[in-house]
Amino acid sequence: MKATGCVRKPDPLGRIVIPVRLRKNLGIEHGDDIELFVDGEYIVLKKYTQPCIFCRQTEDICEYRGKHICDTCMISLRYYDMIKGLYKK
């Protein structure tokens, strides 16, 4: 875990502010969803990534017709479409 040098106090509602520099470095923009995890005595924040609608994987996700699909499932879909004669290059 890398120290950032930032120390923040929660406000009366328990909220903390993530500094702009840190948000930019992590690619977090206004309105993005953030996941919270507990790892022992640590609270871990992670930018939320929608999982693949088929296998629930969260890596190598692309959007296809408004749905989030991983590369592996996308290849399977294209193969299925080729078999059925639906896929055109």
Backbone bond lengths (Angstrom), bond angles and torsions (degrees), N, CA, C in turn:
res aa  C-N    CA-C-N  psi(-1)  N-CA   C-N-CA  omega(-1)  CA-C   N-CA-C  phi
1 M - - - 1.446 - - 1.527 107.59 -
2 K 1.306 116.39 134.59 1.462 122.36 -176.85 1.531 110.52 -98.68
3 A 1.332 116.77 130.32 1.467 121.19 178.23 1.526 109.06 -75.18
4 T 1.329 116.19 139.76 1.467 121.00 179.88 1.518 112.43 -104.00
5 G 1.323 117.48 -15.64 1.452 120.91 -177.38 1.521 112.67 81.28
6 C 1.315 117.79 4.76 1.465 122.11 -179.69 1.524 109.65 -97.89
7 V 1.310 115.69 132.10 1.459 121.67 174.30 1.522 106.71 -126.89
8 R 1.318 116.66 127.99 1.456 121.32 -178.42 1.518 109.88 -130.10
9 K 1.332 116.53 146.17 1.454 121.92 174.25 1.522 108.23 -102.48
10 P 1.326 117.53 136.51 1.462 119.46 174.95 1.530 110.48 -65.78
11 D 1.329 116.30 145.17 1.466 119.58 175.34 1.541 108.07 -77.68
12 P 1.330 118.58 179.03 1.472 120.09 -177.83 1.534 114.47 -57.20
13 L 1.337 117.75 -23.21 1.467 120.66 178.12 1.530 112.59 -92.21
14 G 1.339 117.49 1.88 1.456 121.61 177.90 1.518 114.15 89.08
15 R 1.316 117.84 8.06 1.468 121.44 -177.88 1.526 110.55 -84.88
16 I 1.326 115.19 148.45 1.462 121.24 172.30 1.520 107.99 -128.54
17 V 1.307 116.06 155.20 1.463 121.61 178.92 1.520 108.29 -101.12
18 I 1.329 116.43 129.48 1.464 121.50 174.44 1.524 106.39 -89.85
19 P 1.329 118.38 121.41 1.466 121.04 -176.16 1.531 112.65 -57.23
20 V 1.328 115.81 148.02 1.465 122.53 -178.26 1.525 110.74 -55.13
21 R 1.317 117.50 -46.44 1.469 121.15 -178.00 1.523 111.17 -57.35
22 L 1.323 116.66 -42.91 1.456 121.47 179.86 1.529 110.76 -68.15
23 R 1.341 117.27 -41.86 1.473 120.27 177.90 1.518 111.27 -61.83
24 K 1.331 116.96 -42.60 1.470 120.28 179.60 1.521 110.80 -63.83
25 N 1.333 116.91 -43.38 1.466 120.58 179.65 1.522 112.20 -61.61
26 L 1.325 116.76 -31.65 1.459 121.22 -177.92 1.529 113.60 -96.35
27 G 1.341 116.32 -0.48 1.464 119.97 178.57 1.515 113.13 72.17
28 I 1.330 117.33 27.15 1.458 121.25 179.63 1.528 108.13 -94.89
29 E 1.324 116.14 123.39 1.459 121.87 -179.54 1.522 109.97 -113.95
30 H 1.328 115.55 164.66 1.462 121.27 178.51 1.528 109.52 -54.62
31 G 1.307 116.54 129.14 1.465 120.91 178.17 1.517 114.31 93.24
32 D 1.340 118.38 -9.95 1.468 120.52 177.92 1.526 110.31 -67.41
33 D 1.322 115.65 147.57 1.463 120.50 175.79 1.522 109.29 -83.49
34 I 1.323 115.70 141.95 1.457 122.73 179.61 1.528 108.11 -122.40
35 E 1.344 116.45 132.16 1.460 120.94 175.49 1.522 108.77 -93.66
36 L 1.310 116.27 145.81 1.460 122.09 175.92 1.516 109.19 -115.23
37 F 1.321 116.23 133.00 1.456 122.85 177.59 1.517 108.78 -126.93
38 V 1.303 117.00 154.46 1.459 121.96 172.50 1.520 106.98 -115.50
39 D 1.333 115.56 126.19 1.462 122.24 179.07 1.526 106.71 -126.32
40 G 1.328 115.11 92.60 1.462 119.31 -175.80 1.519 109.55 65.91
41 E 1.331 116.04 -116.80 1.466 120.34 179.69 1.524 112.82 -97.71
42 Y 1.327 117.25 8.21 1.463 121.85 -178.14 1.523 111.22 -104.60
43 I 1.327 115.61 143.73 1.460 122.63 169.81 1.521 105.66 -102.70
44 V 1.307 117.23 123.55 1.462 122.47 -177.15 1.524 108.68 -110.82
45 L 1.324 116.73 128.72 1.461 122.77 175.84 1.518 108.26 -105.43
46 K 1.323 116.92 136.15 1.465 121.06 179.91 1.515 108.66 -141.46
47 K 1.332 115.86 137.37 1.458 119.61 175.21 1.529 108.13 -62.03
48 Y 1.325 116.12 129.60 1.459 121.06 -176.76 1.516 110.80 -73.41
49 T 1.312 115.80 133.87 1.455 122.42 175.30 1.517 107.68 -119.60
50 Q 1.326 116.50 124.15 1.460 118.93 178.81 1.522 109.25 -65.78
51 P 1.330 117.57 134.57 1.465 120.48 -179.72 1.530 112.13 -79.22
52 C 1.311 115.20 165.06 1.464 122.38 175.05 1.528 108.58 -60.11
53 I 1.326 116.76 136.54 1.470 120.23 -177.85 1.533 111.96 -69.44
54 F 1.335 117.16 -16.52 1.460 120.02 -178.72 1.527 112.93 -97.02
55 C 1.350 117.18 -50.85 1.465 120.08 -172.33 1.527 113.64 -112.00
56 R 1.340 118.62 -5.03 1.462 125.14 178.37 1.529 113.76 70.24
57 Q 1.333 118.07 9.47 1.462 121.53 176.00 1.524 109.04 -67.06
58 T 1.348 117.05 149.19 1.464 119.71 -178.44 1.523 112.99 -113.74
59 E 1.318 118.14 4.77 1.468 120.94 178.90 1.521 110.28 -105.45
60 D 1.327 115.79 150.36 1.472 122.84 177.89 1.532 111.85 55.28
61 I 1.331 116.00 50.02 1.465 122.00 -178.35 1.529 110.07 -93.90
62 C 1.328 116.13 136.84 1.456 120.77 172.33 1.529 107.12 -130.04
63 E 1.313 115.36 164.95 1.460 119.16 179.42 1.526 108.33 -101.15
64 Y 1.316 116.15 129.74 1.459 122.65 -179.82 1.522 107.65 -132.02
65 R 1.326 115.69 114.11 1.465 121.96 -178.97 1.525 111.98 52.21
66 G 1.332 115.41 41.36 1.457 121.14 177.35 1.517 115.55 81.25
67 K 1.328 117.33 3.82 1.470 121.76 -179.55 1.520 109.39 -116.09
68 H 1.332 116.55 148.58 1.458 121.75 178.89 1.525 108.88 -91.95
69 I 1.343 115.24 120.90 1.464 121.55 -175.98 1.520 108.63 -134.05
70 C 1.346 117.07 136.41 1.464 120.66 178.45 1.531 109.50 -77.60
71 D 1.322 115.36 163.20 1.470 120.67 -178.61 1.524 112.06 -58.33
72 T 1.334 117.09 -40.69 1.466 120.80 -178.59 1.525 111.23 -62.09
73 C 1.323 116.67 -46.51 1.471 120.24 179.16 1.521 111.27 -69.17
74 M 1.340 116.88 -33.01 1.467 120.45 177.91 1.531 110.03 -63.14
75 I 1.320 116.94 -42.30 1.466 120.61 177.78 1.525 109.74 -62.27
76 S 1.323 116.49 -42.38 1.471 120.46 178.69 1.526 111.03 -62.35
77 L 1.335 116.89 -41.01 1.468 120.24 178.64 1.525 111.80 -63.86
78 R 1.325 115.91 -43.21 1.466 119.37 179.29 1.522 110.91 -63.86
79 Y 1.332 116.35 -39.82 1.462 120.68 177.78 1.528 109.67 -62.86
80 Y 1.331 116.59 -44.27 1.459 121.18 178.74 1.533 110.44 -61.10
81 D 1.345 115.99 -44.22 1.461 120.26 179.04 1.532 111.70 -63.05
82 M 1.340 117.09 -37.93 1.471 119.73 178.90 1.523 110.77 -65.02
83 I 1.328 116.22 -40.03 1.464 120.22 179.07 1.527 110.21 -63.15
84 K 1.318 116.04 -41.19 1.462 120.85 -178.90 1.524 112.49 -82.50
85 G 1.335 118.16 -5.34 1.450 121.92 179.20 1.523 113.90 78.91
86 L 1.330 117.49 20.44 1.460 121.11 -176.91 1.519 112.98 -95.60
87 Y 1.324 116.26 -24.57 1.464 120.62 -173.95 1.528 110.23 -87.55
88 K 1.324 116.83 131.18 1.457 121.98 176.81 1.511 108.74 -126.14
89 K 1.310 117.23 132.27 1.475 121.24 -179.83 1.490 111.87 -73.38
